[in-house]
């Protein structure tokens, strides 16, 4: 294996340091490092972070390879600075058995652009009626620790309780898509002033908040771990904050798009802005940013949801929900959290690497940038400014809400166990 010296990078935004990578490991961190035959990357002014970890990615394979594959999705992840992603279970067939999660895991091993940790379904077929093979998926080669029916809510309280009890035996976590289905029938966007003016079916905040309130109580009752997917309202923040004040084992994530975009964009009727949960109000956005800054929200997760052109290029009501996010996530976090002074780069490392890896119990990722640690690293140029051009995406899909928008920052290099997957902003 080759040796690489990253020279003059600011580790987690601190003072410039050199980092020597030898094989799969960080060999040394210091100043004026040298190693015979080493490739030198001049990184003055750049930020060196641990490889990013995404708790919430839709890779679509098996079954919807027209949207994304494990290969194209992990390429997009690498370009975005991610060295590990958690692949959601709403594939075709659903990842509700040991066989399917092992298939996804092996595809991740073959792709080579980042590690893929499958998420197992909570219920058979995501139908919410019968627990899936949670123990078998955990005991499989994939070693599943996170379970979610994401895309659908586990709305039956008894099923949710049983799932929390089951995963407690092996320190698993149930990641809940908080959406009370009866309150969101026919919903098209956030319920509020804009939905009333546009005449689109409203998606009330209480549909999310009521499920979160129920589930934090269930997790406390059982003594198990619950994780809240794509939290989107100020009320949800307050419920999670209250649960944490009780000492309950509750974690939560927020997406980049919920940190930046509001329901005012729906006035364009452009289905690229149609997402689940929906874009909320400016007040919600500000509450989410503050909660991410103070740690109430543990991490950023992309909810990367690729769709083919025909599923988005149609009238609003018929369009699929979701947007791609792996390749723009770090830039959006820089704009909304770093450039606003709410987080420093050490905070970004915490919310986008350390904490998601800890929640997912993912070994080898979310580790300090120090000697002896795995060389899973991301190098970022924070001074870069550029307009988003989806034509250049590594993802198979192009449904980004940021097309033409100028965003700050660019991942210049990504290293997966010492091997460069991205060099000078391009796939290696």
KEFI-842261 format. One line per 8 residues: number of its first residue (from 1); their letters; for each residue y negated, x negated, z of C-alpha. Coordinates in pm, whole numbers, padded with zeros to 5 digits, always signed. Layout:
! KEFI-842261
NUM) A) Y,X,Z; ...
END
This chain:
! KEFI-842261
1) XXXXXXXX) +00000,+00000,+00000; -00351,-00121,-00083; -00629,-00202,+00162; -00966,-00025,+00142; -01291,-00107,+00320; -01544,+00174,+00353; -01860,-00025,+00416; -02168,+00093,+00602
9) XXXXXXXX) -02076,+00460,+00651; -02217,+00654,+00945; -01909,+00776,+01134; -01976,+01135,+01246; -02343,+01064,+01172; -02368,+00767,+01410; -02463,+00405,+01344; -02335,+00240,+01022
17) XXXXXXXX) -01987,+00092,+01055; -01717,-00052,+00833; -01372,+00108,+00830; -01065,-00083,+00713; -00781,+00132,+00582; -00447,-00045,+00560; -00173,+00171,+00408; -00170,+00512,+00574
25) XXXXXXXX) -00364,+00406,+00881; -00713,+00307,+00995; -00661,-00059,+01085; -01005,-00148,+01220; -01354,-00011,+01274; -01642,-00256,+01312; -01914,-00449,+01132; -01889,-00704,+00853
33) XXXXXXXX) -01518,-00639,+00811; -01328,-00827,+00546; -00970,-00820,+00417; -00816,-01017,+00135; -00764,-00807,-00177; -00926,-00497,-00028; -01108,-00244,-00246; -01463,-00207,-00114
41) XXXXXXXX) -01645,+00127,-00118; -02018,+00089,-00055; -02109,+00388,+00159; -02460,+00317,+00285; -02631,+00642,+00388; -02309,+00840,+00369; -02132,+01027,+00650; -01766,+00955,+00729
49) XXXXXXXX) -01577,+01248,+00879; -01215,+01310,+00967; -01044,+01499,+00683; -01143,+01865,+00693; -00886,+02127,+00794; -00896,+02486,+00669; -00723,+02750,+00879; -00759,+03018,+00612
57) XXXXXXXX) -00680,+02952,+00245; -00527,+03176,-00020; -00325,+02963,-00262; -00171,+03273,-00432; +00160,+03101,-00515; +00421,+03247,-00542; +00334,+03551,-00748; -00031,+03525,-00852
65) XXXXXXXX) -00040,+03193,-01032; -00299,+03342,-01270; -00546,+03317,-00978; -00440,+02989,-00819; -00141,+02763,-00762; -00060,+02529,-00478; -00147,+02243,-00714; -00486,+02376,-00829
73) XXXXXXXX) -00572,+02501,-00481; -00501,+02166,-00318; -00704,+01993,-00587; -00996,+02221,-00498; -00936,+02145,-00130; -00948,+01769,-00190; -01272,+01800,-00387; -01416,+01991,-00092
81) XXXXXXXX) -01314,+01718,+00152; -01007,+01891,+00298; -00690,+01700,+00381; -00501,+02003,+00515; -00505,+02377,+00449; -00321,+02672,+00599; -00184,+02891,+00319; -00203,+03263,+00392
89) XXXXXXXX) +00104,+03485,+00367; -00015,+03758,+00127; +00174,+03619,-00171; +00433,+03791,-00395; +00687,+03786,-00240; +00517,+03792,+00098; +00571,+03480,+00311; +00764,+03675,+00574
97) XXXXXXXX) +01091,+03475,+00569; +01193,+03116,+00625; +01281,+03086,+00256; +00933,+03173,+00127; +00738,+02960,+00377; +00966,+02666,+00297; +00898,+02719,-00075; +00521,+02703,-00016
105) XXXXXXXX) +00561,+02401,+00213; +00768,+02213,-00047; +00518,+02296,-00321; +00252,+02143,-00095; +00461,+01828,-00051; +00496,+01800,-00430; +00128,+01862,-00510; +00009,+01561,-00313
113) XXXXXXXX) -00363,+01650,-00297; -00361,+01773,+00063; -00115,+01889,+00326; -00019,+02256,+00305; +00081,+02435,+00624; +00217,+02784,+00547; +00104,+03081,+00756; +00382,+03332,+00818
121) XXXXXXXX) +00338,+03708,+00797; +00336,+03898,+01126; +00515,+04201,+00979; +00769,+04252,+00703; +00588,+04290,+00371; +00252,+04303,+00553; +00334,+04671,+00610; +00259,+04668,+00983
129) XXXXXXXX) +00582,+04844,+01079; +00838,+04578,+01175; +00801,+04221,+01297; +00884,+03956,+01038; +01120,+03663,+01106; +00872,+03481,+01330; +01126,+03260,+01504; +01310,+03170,+01183
137) XXXXXXXX) +00982,+03073,+01014; +00888,+02858,+01312; +01229,+02690,+01313; +01224,+02629,+00936; +01129,+02302,+00769; +00776,+02446,+00737; +00742,+02463,+01118; +00515,+02770,+01107
145) XXXXXXXX) +00287,+02807,+01410; +00021,+03047,+01275; +00110,+03405,+01182; -00118,+03654,+01008; -00106,+03968,+00795; -00447,+03863,+00658; -00567,+04102,+00393; -00438,+04373,+00623
153) XXXXXXXX) -00487,+04439,+00991; -00200,+04463,+01239; -00342,+04796,+01351; -00044,+04915,+01560; -00113,+04801,+01917; +00258,+04793,+02007; +00344,+04572,+01708; +00051,+04342,+01791
161) XXXXXXXX) +00164,+04316,+02153; +00521,+04231,+02050; +00397,+03964,+01808; +00185,+03803,+02079; +00481,+03805,+02316; +00714,+03655,+02057; +00493,+03363,+01948; +00416,+03273,+02309
169) XXXXXXXX) +00768,+03128,+02335; +00680,+02843,+02097; +00302,+02817,+02146; +00230,+03002,+01823; -00083,+03201,+01749; -00142,+03538,+01584; -00445,+03531,+01353; -00580,+03883,+01323
177) XXXXXXXX) -00764,+04035,+01027; -00976,+04271,+01238; -01022,+04589,+01037; -00947,+04936,+01171; -00812,+05099,+00850; -00913,+05455,+00934; -01275,+05347,+00977; -01287,+05164,+00644
185) XXXXXXXX) -01124,+05411,+00405; -01322,+05396,+00081; -01556,+05132,+00224; -01731,+04915,-00034; -01990,+04717,+00163; -02151,+04679,+00506; -02255,+05013,+00654; -02631,+05011,+00700
193) XXXXXXXX) -02962,+05061,+00526; -02854,+04898,+00199; -02531,+05098,+00170; -02725,+05419,+00231; -02981,+05334,-00036; -02714,+05232,-00290; -02480,+05519,-00214; -02182,+05289,-00156
201) XXXXXXXX) -01919,+05364,+00106; -02012,+05195,+00433; -01794,+04949,+00627; -01909,+04980,+00989; -01927,+04683,+01224; -01727,+04880,+01480; -01423,+04871,+01249; -01404,+04497,+01319
209) XXXXXXXX) -01528,+04500,+01675; -01287,+04765,+01803; -00982,+04569,+01688; -01115,+04244,+01834; -01180,+04416,+02169; -00826,+04556,+02173; -00664,+04228,+02075; -00842,+04004,+02325
217) XXXXXXXX) -00727,+04248,+02595; -00370,+04236,+02462; -00374,+03856,+02448; -00495,+03844,+02808; -00228,+04092,+02917; +00050,+03896,+02749; -00092,+03550,+02824; -00069,+03450,+02459
225) XXXXXXXX) -00297,+03306,+02191; -00495,+03522,+01948; -00722,+03391,+01673; -00984,+03612,+01506; -01010,+03563,+01130; -01346,+03569,+00946; -01557,+03712,+01230; -01864,+03871,+01073
233) XXXXXXXX) -02081,+04072,+01315; -02311,+04005,+01608; -02108,+04253,+01814; -01788,+04061,+01744; -01957,+03747,+01871; -02038,+03917,+02201; -01679,+04038,+02248; -01537,+03690,+02184
241) XXXXXXXX) -01799,+03536,+02414; -01699,+03781,+02689; -01328,+03710,+02638; -01385,+03336,+02661; -01590,+03381,+02978; -01275,+03536,+03129; -01077,+03224,+03040; -00858,+03409,+02790
249) XXXXXXXX) -00690,+03217,+02509; -00905,+03350,+02226; -01037,+03154,+01927; -01240,+03265,+01626; -01349,+03145,+01284; -01643,+03218,+01055; -01660,+03172,+00679; -01933,+02973,+00503
257) XXXXXXXX) -02043,+03281,+00308; -02098,+03481,+00626; -02323,+03199,+00749; -02548,+03221,+00443; -02529,+03545,+00244; -02638,+03898,+00340; -02572,+04252,+00219; -02908,+04249,+00039
265) XXXXXXXX) -02726,+04068,-00246; -02518,+04379,-00311; -02830,+04537,-00462; -02740,+04338,-00776; -02407,+04527,-00801; -02253,+04191,-00893; -01889,+04210,-00773; -01893,+03837,-00695
273) XXXXXXXX) -02052,+03947,-00366; -01771,+04190,-00282; -01566,+04044,+00001; -01357,+04144,+00303; -01509,+04160,+00559; -01829,+04250,+00374; -02151,+04053,+00375; -02350,+04170,+00676
281) XXXXXXXX) -02719,+04175,+00776; -02960,+03888,+00834; -02935,+03955,+01210; -02557,+03914,+01192; -02591,+03590,+00996; -02826,+03442,+01256; -02594,+03550,+01541; -02297,+03386,+01368
289) XXXXXXXX) -02486,+03059,+01323; -02587,+03053,+01690; -02231,+03132,+01799; -02089,+02853,+01583; -02347,+02616,+01729; -02271,+02704,+02093; -01894,+02702,+02042; -01830,+03074,+02087
297) XXXXXXXX) -01699,+03061,+01730; -01457,+02770,+01723; -01444,+02675,+01359; -01539,+02729,+00997; -01262,+02857,+00769; -01316,+02916,+00400; -01109,+03232,+00332; -01083,+03081,-00018
305) XXXXXXXX) -00982,+03388,-00220; -00944,+03313,-00592; -00930,+03595,-00847; -00895,+03589,-01225; -01198,+03678,-01437; -01081,+04033,-01517; -01050,+04124,-01147; -01417,+04047,-01086
313) XXXXXXXX) -01583,+04116,-01422; -01578,+04495,-01382; -01762,+04773,-01202; -01817,+04720,-00829; -01574,+04987,-00706; -01285,+04850,-00913; -01344,+04481,-00833; -01117,+04276,-00609
321) XXXXXXXX) -01254,+04152,-00277; -01296,+03781,-00216; -01463,+03459,-00327; -01359,+03097,-00374; -01494,+02859,-00113; -01305,+02530,-00075; -01531,+02325,-00302; -01862,+02451,-00157
329) XXXXXXXX) -01778,+02497,+00214; -01916,+02170,+00347; -02238,+02205,+00146; -02298,+02555,+00285; -02235,+02430,+00639; -02478,+02144,+00583; -02746,+02385,+00459; -02700,+02649,+00730
337) XXXXXXXX) -02610,+02436,+01032; -02702,+02067,+00985; -03025,+02095,+00787; -03143,+02368,+01029; -03074,+02145,+01331; -02812,+02376,+01480; -02530,+02120,+01449; -02515,+01745,+01403
345) XXXXXXXX) -02241,+01579,+01196; -02026,+01526,+01506; -02047,+01903,+01552; -01940,+01955,+01191; -01640,+01729,+01250; -01554,+01936,+01556; -01584,+02276,+01382; -01424,+02176,+01051
353) XXXXXXXX) -01156,+01926,+01158; -01085,+01880,+01529; -01080,+02245,+01636; -00900,+02401,+01337; -00631,+02133,+01363; -00594,+02204,+01734; -00574,+02582,+01684; -00309,+02536,+01414
361) XXXXXXXX) -00125,+02270,+01622; -00141,+02049,+01315; -00032,+01693,+01382; -00196,+01397,+01210; -00515,+01587,+01128; -00832,+01644,+01326; -00799,+01296,+01471; -01076,+01049,+01570
369) XXXXXXXX) -01203,+00799,+01315; -01069,+00498,+01505; -00813,+00220,+01477; -00451,+00330,+01479; -00525,+00684,+01358; -00401,+00833,+01029; -00643,+00761,+00745; -00726,+01124,+00668
377) XXXXXXXX) -01095,+01090,+00591; -01386,+01250,+00407; -01696,+01064,+00286; -02006,+01274,+00227; -02340,+01200,+00062; -02580,+01429,+00255; -02880,+01337,+00039; -02728,+01485,-00277
385) XXXXXXXX) -02876,+01806,-00416; -02727,+01992,-00709; -02673,+02336,-00860; -02324,+02484,-00830; -02145,+02495,-01166; -01810,+02676,-01142; -01712,+02546,-01487; -01642,+02215,-01316
393) XXXXXXXX) -01429,+02358,-01035; -01080,+02224,-00971; -00978,+02574,-00863; -00818,+02793,-01129; -01066,+03072,-01046; -01444,+03085,-01077; -01547,+03372,-00848; -01812,+03184,-00652
401) XXXXXXXX) -02124,+03355,-00513; -02318,+03028,-00546; -02327,+02982,-00925; -02660,+02823,-01016; -02766,+02793,-00652; -02876,+02449,-00533; -02674,+02327,-00236; -02703,+02001,-00042
409) XXXXXXXX) -02440,+01736,+00007; -02143,+01619,-00197; -01801,+01487,-00104; -01774,+01147,-00274; -01432,+01039,-00145; -01135,+01205,+00024; -00842,+01008,+00165; -00503,+01157,+00249
417) XXXXXXXX) -00311,+00909,+00463; -00500,+00622,+00306; -00458,+00735,-00054; -00776,+00838,-00234; -00745,+01192,-00368; -01115,+01202,-00467; -01319,+00904,-00589; -01691,+00929,-00671
425) XXXX) -01670,+01306,-00653; -01385,+01331,-00903; -01015,+01389,-00853; -00831,+01059,-00840
END
